Every structure is written in C-alpha cells, then in structure tokens.
Amino acid sequence: MRVQLEEDTIRVRIDEDELNELLQDVALLGSTAFGKAFTMRYAIDATDNGCTLSGTAHEWRMEVPREALRDLQSRLPSKDGLTFDIPGHDTVATTVRFDVDVKDSLRRRRG
C-alpha cells in the first residue's frame, strides 16, 4: 500500500492482493516515519457506509465503501480508480483517490 499526501488530497494505491484482503474484511495497516520527529500510522477498512476519515494526524483510519471496492475489482485492470470528497470543518473538502496498481493487474493477467 502506498499513501501519498498532497495539499487537500490523499491518494491510496494498493495491489490486487490488498484489495482482496479489504473485501475479506481485513484492514490494511501502514506507517510512515518522519525521521525522529514522529510516525504516522494508518489503517484502511471496507465499510457498508460512505468514505470516512477518523483519528488524529499521527494515527488515522479511512473507511472505503465495500460496494465501490467490488465495482473497482470488477473493472480491473483499470486506470480509473475511486474518488471521494470528505467535507472539512470550515475548510475545503479532502479528496480521497483510491487506486489499484494497474501494472500489478496487467502482470497478473499476462502471467
């Protein structure tokens, strides 16, 4: 799982194995160390509700709609992932871009 943060956008890119784990209700866990300053820990879960973010800057959880994940799985390989906007508190919305690695998908189909 790769997580990229840029301005008001969170981009999550996973491979097909990780997508299968999510659809089997296994949370994807990750962390990023910022030198000795702090470590950011995150978890991605499938949910029956909408896309949400919760937690703190150091430890957060994203929930992604299971039906949207199933739809994405049925379209693989695809460069078109999922996009969600999560309203902010008196700020612009946070955009979540959720993709499955196209190169991984193509390798699987060739192999």
C-alpha positions as semicolon CSV with decimal commas, in nm:
position;residue;x (nm);y (nm);z (nm)
1;M;0,000;0,000;0,000
2;R;0,124;0,344;-0,093
3;V;-0,019;0,655;0,067
4;Q;0,055;0,996;-0,080
5;L;-0,043;1,328;0,077
6;E;-0,057;1,643;-0,132
7;E;-0,241;1,959;-0,032
8;D;-0,602;1,851;0,030
9;T;-0,571;1,510;-0,138
10;I;-0,495;1,165;0,000
11;R;-0,404;0,908;-0,265
12;V;-0,404;0,541;-0,171
13;R;-0,268;0,285;-0,417
14;I;-0,292;-0,085;-0,340
15;D;-0,236;-0,407;-0,532
16;E;-0,495;-0,673;-0,608
17;D;-0,397;-0,890;-0,309
18;E;-0,459;-0,596;-0,077
19;L;-0,794;-0,528;-0,247
20;N;-0,891;-0,891;-0,184
21;E;-0,792;-0,853;0,182
22;L;-1,011;-0,544;0,217
23;L;-1,305;-0,729;0,062
24;Q;-1,249;-1,010;0,316
25;D;-1,274;-0,753;0,599
26;V;-0,901;-0,746;0,672
27;A;-0,777;-0,394;0,748
28;L;-0,469;-0,272;0,564
29;L;-0,218;-0,123;0,808
30;G;0,073;0,105;0,730
31;S;0,305;0,360;0,882
32;T;0,543;0,632;0,772
33;A;0,829;0,757;0,989
34;F;0,919;1,124;0,962
35;G;1,276;1,090;1,082
36;K;1,288;1,100;1,460
37;A;1,006;1,357;1,478
38;F;0,706;1,121;1,469
39;T;0,549;0,822;1,297
40;M;0,216;0,840;1,118
41;R;0,013;0,518;1,141
42;Y;-0,290;0,449;0,925
43;A;-0,548;0,180;0,860
44;I;-0,781;0,129;0,565
45;D;-1,105;-0,069;0,612
46;A;-1,400;-0,164;0,393
47;T;-1,737;-0,043;0,521
48;D;-2,103;-0,056;0,429
49;N;-2,120;0,324;0,470
50;G;-1,958;0,613;0,282
51;C;-1,589;0,704;0,271
52;T;-1,478;0,848;0,605
53;L;-1,164;0,958;0,785
54;S;-1,120;0,948;1,162
55;G;-0,841;0,971;1,416
56;T;-0,554;1,213;1,459
57;A;-0,266;1,332;1,244
58;H;-0,044;1,063;1,396
59;E;-0,292;0,777;1,377
60;W;-0,583;0,777;1,134
61;R;-0,833;0,538;0,981
62;M;-1,001;0,552;0,643
63;E;-1,316;0,358;0,564
64;V;-1,396;0,291;0,198
65;P;-1,737;0,169;0,076
66;R;-1,733;-0,206;0,012
67;E;-1,967;-0,179;-0,289
68;A;-1,737;0,074;-0,456
69;L;-1,441;-0,161;-0,393
70;R;-1,633;-0,451;-0,552
71;D;-1,716;-0,234;-0,852
72;L;-1,350;-0,135;-0,887
73;Q;-1,245;-0,501;-0,865
74;S;-1,485;-0,592;-1,148
75;R;-1,323;-0,329;-1,376
76;L;-0,961;-0,435;-1,328
77;P;-0,721;-0,364;-1,480
78;S;-0,824;0,000;-1,489
79;K;-0,653;0,336;-1,455
80;D;-0,983;0,475;-1,327
81;G;-0,996;0,433;-0,952
82;L;-1,234;0,569;-0,692
83;T;-1,266;0,932;-0,587
84;F;-1,442;1,058;-0,276
85;D;-1,477;1,406;-0,126
86;I;-1,494;1,428;0,253
87;P;-1,626;1,761;0,385
88;G;-1,397;1,959;0,614
89;H;-1,465;2,178;0,919
90;D;-1,482;2,528;0,768
91;T;-1,216;2,419;0,516
92;V;-1,211;2,274;0,168
93;A;-1,307;1,910;0,129
94;T;-1,044;1,639;0,146
95;T;-1,030;1,443;-0,177
96;V;-0,953;1,072;-0,149
97;R;-0,821;0,898;-0,459
98;F;-0,818;0,522;-0,426
99;D;-0,650;0,314;-0,698
100;V;-0,539;-0,041;-0,767
101;D;-0,191;-0,056;-0,921
102;V;-0,251;-0,105;-1,296
103;K;0,097;-0,251;-1,356
104;D;0,031;-0,516;-1,090
105;S;-0,304;-0,602;-1,252
106;L;-0,153;-0,629;-1,601
107;R;0,134;-0,852;-1,476
108;R;-0,119;-1,087;-1,317
109;R;-0,314;-1,123;-1,639
110;R;-0,002;-1,185;-1,850
111;G;0,138;-1,440;-1,605
